[in-house]
Amino acid sequence: MPGGEVLTPGEPENRMRRQRLEEGIPLPDDTWAAIVAAAREVGVDERRIQQVGAA
């Protein structure tokens, strides 16, 4: 692509890592629901589940 950005090896990964650290890792709703269900099954407090989900 003419005039496009030139990246060094590892640069896209470093950018993505920074973005994930700042914004979190996106999960599909069904994946988050499965995590919440598993946490409930092992007795994790509901407030703790919501704190983690909001972080």
Distance bins in CASP14 RR format, pairs under 12 A and 6 or more apart:
PFRMAT RR
TARGET T0000
AUTHOR 0000-0000-0000
RMODE 2
METHOD distances of the structure
MODEL  1
5 11 0 0 0 0 1 0 0 0 0 0 0
5 12 0 0 0 0 0 1 0 0 0 0 0
5 15 0 0 0 0 0 1 0 0 0 0 0
6 12 0 0 0 0 0 1 0 0 0 0 0
7 13 0 0 0 0 1 0 0 0 0 0 0
7 14 0 0 0 0 1 0 0 0 0 0 0
7 15 0 0 0 0 1 0 0 0 0 0 0
7 16 0 0 0 0 0 1 0 0 0 0 0
8 14 0 0 0 0 1 0 0 0 0 0 0
8 15 0 0 0 0 0 1 0 0 0 0 0
10 16 0 0 0 0 1 0 0 0 0 0 0
10 17 0 0 0 0 1 0 0 0 0 0 0
11 17 0 0 0 0 0 1 0 0 0 0 0
11 18 0 0 0 0 0 1 0 0 0 0 0
12 18 0 0 0 0 0 1 0 0 0 0 0
12 19 0 0 0 0 0 1 0 0 0 0 0
13 19 0 0 0 0 0 1 0 0 0 0 0
13 20 0 0 0 0 0 1 0 0 0 0 0
14 20 0 0 0 0 0 1 0 0 0 0 0
14 21 0 0 0 0 0 1 0 0 0 0 0
15 21 0 0 0 0 0 1 0 0 0 0 0
15 22 0 0 0 0 0 1 0 0 0 0 0
16 22 0 0 0 0 0 1 0 0 0 0 0
16 23 0 0 0 0 0 1 0 0 0 0 0
16 24 0 0 0 0 0 1 0 0 0 0 0
16 25 0 0 0 0 0 1 0 0 0 0 0
16 26 0 0 0 0 0 1 0 0 0 0 0
17 23 0 0 0 0 0 1 0 0 0 0 0
17 24 0 0 0 0 0 1 0 0 0 0 0
17 25 0 0 0 0 0 1 0 0 0 0 0
18 24 0 0 0 0 0 1 0 0 0 0 0
19 25 0 0 0 0 1 0 0 0 0 0 0
19 26 0 0 0 0 0 1 0 0 0 0 0
20 26 0 0 0 0 1 0 0 0 0 0 0
20 27 0 0 0 0 0 1 0 0 0 0 0
21 55 0 0 0 0 0 1 0 0 0 0 0
23 55 0 0 0 0 0 1 0 0 0 0 0
24 52 0 0 0 0 0 1 0 0 0 0 0
24 53 0 0 0 0 0 1 0 0 0 0 0
24 54 0 0 0 0 0 1 0 0 0 0 0
24 55 0 0 0 0 1 0 0 0 0 0 0
25 31 0 0 0 0 0 1 0 0 0 0 0
25 32 0 0 0 0 0 1 0 0 0 0 0
25 35 0 0 0 0 0 1 0 0 0 0 0
25 53 0 0 0 0 0 1 0 0 0 0 0
25 55 0 0 0 0 0 1 0 0 0 0 0
26 32 0 0 0 0 1 0 0 0 0 0 0
27 33 0 0 0 0 1 0 0 0 0 0 0
27 34 0 0 0 0 1 0 0 0 0 0 0
27 35 1 0 0 1 0 0 0 0 0 0 0
27 36 0 0 0 0 0 1 0 0 0 0 0
27 52 0 0 0 0 0 1 0 0 0 0 0
27 53 0 0 0 0 1 0 0 0 0 0 0
28 34 0 0 0 0 1 0 0 0 0 0 0
28 35 0 0 0 0 0 1 0 0 0 0 0
29 35 0 0 0 0 0 1 0 0 0 0 0
29 36 0 0 0 0 0 1 0 0 0 0 0
30 36 0 0 0 0 0 1 0 0 0 0 0
30 37 0 0 0 0 0 1 0 0 0 0 0
31 37 0 0 0 0 0 1 0 0 0 0 0
31 38 0 0 0 0 0 1 0 0 0 0 0
32 38 0 0 0 0 0 1 0 0 0 0 0
32 39 0 0 0 0 0 1 0 0 0 0 0
32 49 0 0 0 0 1 0 0 0 0 0 0
32 50 0 0 0 0 0 1 0 0 0 0 0
32 52 0 0 0 0 0 1 0 0 0 0 0
32 53 1 0 0 1 0 0 0 0 0 0 0
32 54 0 0 0 0 0 1 0 0 0 0 0
33 39 0 0 0 0 0 1 0 0 0 0 0
33 40 0 0 0 0 0 1 0 0 0 0 0
33 49 0 0 0 0 0 1 0 0 0 0 0
33 53 0 0 0 0 0 1 0 0 0 0 0
34 40 0 0 0 0 0 1 0 0 0 0 0
34 41 0 0 0 0 0 1 0 0 0 0 0
35 41 0 0 0 0 0 1 0 0 0 0 0
35 42 0 0 0 0 0 1 0 0 0 0 0
35 44 0 0 0 0 0 1 0 0 0 0 0
35 49 0 0 0 0 1 0 0 0 0 0 0
35 52 0 0 0 0 1 0 0 0 0 0 0
35 53 0 0 0 0 1 0 0 0 0 0 0
36 42 0 0 0 0 0 1 0 0 0 0 0
36 43 0 0 0 0 0 1 0 0 0 0 0
36 44 0 0 0 0 1 0 0 0 0 0 0
36 46 0 0 0 0 1 0 0 0 0 0 0
36 48 0 0 0 0 0 1 0 0 0 0 0
36 49 1 0 1 0 0 0 0 0 0 0 0
36 50 0 0 0 0 1 0 0 0 0 0 0
36 52 0 0 0 0 1 0 0 0 0 0 0
36 53 0 0 0 0 1 0 0 0 0 0 0
37 43 0 0 0 0 0 1 0 0 0 0 0
37 44 0 0 0 0 0 1 0 0 0 0 0
37 49 0 0 0 0 1 0 0 0 0 0 0
38 44 0 0 0 0 1 0 0 0 0 0 0
38 49 0 0 0 0 0 1 0 0 0 0 0
39 45 0 0 0 0 1 0 0 0 0 0 0
39 46 0 0 0 0 1 0 0 0 0 0 0
39 47 0 0 0 0 0 1 0 0 0 0 0
39 48 1 0 0 1 0 0 0 0 0 0 0
39 49 1 0 1 0 0 0 0 0 0 0 0
39 50 0 0 0 0 0 1 0 0 0 0 0
39 51 0 0 0 0 0 1 0 0 0 0 0
39 52 0 0 0 0 1 0 0 0 0 0 0
39 53 0 0 0 0 0 1 0 0 0 0 0
40 46 1 0 0 1 0 0 0 0 0 0 0
40 48 0 0 0 0 0 1 0 0 0 0 0
40 49 1 0 0 1 0 0 0 0 0 0 0
40 50 0 0 0 0 0 1 0 0 0 0 0
41 49 0 0 0 0 0 1 0 0 0 0 0
42 48 0 0 0 0 0 1 0 0 0 0 0
42 49 0 0 0 0 0 1 0 0 0 0 0
43 49 0 0 0 0 1 0 0 0 0 0 0
44 50 0 0 0 0 0 1 0 0 0 0 0
44 51 0 0 0 0 0 1 0 0 0 0 0
44 52 0 0 0 0 1 0 0 0 0 0 0
44 53 0 0 0 0 0 1 0 0 0 0 0
45 51 0 0 0 0 1 0 0 0 0 0 0
45 52 0 0 0 0 0 1 0 0 0 0 0
46 52 0 0 0 0 0 1 0 0 0 0 0
46 53 0 0 0 0 0 1 0 0 0 0 0
47 53 0 0 0 0 0 1 0 0 0 0 0
47 54 0 0 0 0 0 1 0 0 0 0 0
48 54 0 0 0 0 0 1 0 0 0 0 0
48 55 0 0 0 0 0 1 0 0 0 0 0
49 55 0 0 0 0 0 1 0 0 0 0 0
END
